[in-house]
Amino acid sequence: MLFHCMLLMVSLMTIPASDVGHDGKADDFSSDALSRGPHSFDALHYDVSLEIFEGIEEIAGTSGLLLQSEESNLTGIVLDFKGMTIDSVWDAQGTLSFLQEDETVSVDLNSPLNSGDTVTVWFSYGGSPIIQGGSGFHWNMELGNHLSHYSVGMTPHSGRYMLPCWDDIYDKASMDTHLTVTDTLYAVSCGELVDVETGSGTTTYHWHHPQEISLYIWAIAVSDFIVVEDSTYSWIKYYTYPDVEIEPIFGKVDRMIDCFEATYCAYPWNQNLGFPFVGTSGCYEHNTIPFTVAGESIVAHEISHHWWGNYVTEEDWPEIWLAEGFATYSEALWEEWEYGFEAYTNYMFEIMQGYVASGKVLPIVPATNYWGITVYDKGASVLHMLRYVIGEDAFFDGLQLYLADNAYSSTTTADLIDAFETTSSTQLDWFFDTWVYDYAYPNYQLSWESVQSGSNWEVSISVEQIQTLGPVFEMPVEFLIEGTEKDTLVVMWNNIQSQEETYTVSFLPQEVTLDPCHNILRSGLVSGIEEQEGSSYSKPPPVIFPNPAHSSVVILWQHHRQFTARVFDLSGRCVLKGRISSASTTMDVSSLPSGCYQVSVESSISRDSAPLTVIRQGDR
Ligand SMILES: [Zn+2]
């Protein structure tokens, strides 16, 4: 309900989709780095000034780090820095000697610091910042007729590409970012815009971020943006272009904020939130300025990171499910908020099916692929199951308690367990030990028989966990016992590999179904696809735009985050095929002659189609 201007849609970049994390970060980012342990100082505040020379693709920077010593007699510091060249270093007392090597800069302090002492060390540097595995600074990225220049955080260690820093996720700092750009451009960074100064042919934008954040969620974005305010919450901004249509999906950002504020807590970032439209294919939860592309679930995902990952942050990367698993689960909670509980259960059913179909069986913690399906989809599945196990009140109270207890700080899964044990008044090691720290998921084999006993029937239900990998999973398992006119739901607390329980029902049992509501991540979910048939919940057909198309189309299929799209011509010949995901919603149709086509979409559990018209430039 926000945008009144309907303008031309500009095609987004087409990047091959990966089959892993929802953010589209997966393949580009290394997942072999760990943070280092405690160090000799605490980074408190970065004051970064960057002048952007887009013509020559260089940056001139000045950066100050306010640090506090955590040991006595601290005589020097070593910071992370890679790419650009440092020409001088100083503090309030004068010039400091330094040595820049491959990925570090070592600085001798003017006088030794005792524990608790603070100093601000300044660096002057410049050059062409590097891009490493998708992170770093991107020049002249095309979005329609516009060029954008931006930094992307997110690799385990990407702050070092932009400023001298202590580049570990747990050492959070507040930020001031001053960006000087050509006066036809607009520059955005994290936090609140507190000052704009014009120079001769340049403009400097000062962004202030008072709360401490990890450097992997700091970013800048520069382009010939115009600023559009959200019509519901004017503090939400869209940094866009006069000739670019904002995806209709951003019209739901107001309700997404409502959803997450009601479910989690008040938005934690002083009503600062803006969406820079840059030519990125992946999506990134940069704090207060998420980079995101089309797709309702991905927009919800990135917004939810402002609670999960940004506000309360995993202490180290192997626990990244505390960010990504929760953001993925937030997609499902958004479905529930907007479309109802059945939409939620369908969404989670699809996530769990996709995970089982992936064949992955790794523990969630420690994560081995930080942006992989185990972190995202098994992580979300664990939250879905925990809600089922401890109930609505304990689950949502636990989420809120965890956020409140750990606001603006860093955590491990142990902190999460503490919160849920408090709100559920029960010990939960048995749940987390198997689902988070151990391998695989159960494969239940069900058998049953019934005998009449007077006017009732005794139903003996046997369950055996036959998975060959992983532990015996302790779970409450529901069974739907159905007769011709009646049915009843019973629960077995299954905590041994082979277990049998007998239940009394007042009707002749005809069928027994295990886990009919899809509460458990289990092997049988994939062969249980037919259970969805007959559901009153109908999925909307795919949306294709622009249509007619010239060079590329965005394909959105609600409730499907990954699917295959095939384009058929009128003779029924498949002329194009592509994988569509949250990370890449665009298909290049520039190779097709003008004409009418049918786009068929297919996921692991359903298929649908929609017409497409292609008009070549010369045919218009
Ligand atoms: Zn994410």
Residues whose N, C-alpha, C, O or C-beta is under 5 A from the ligand:
A	BS01	ZN	D23 E324 A327
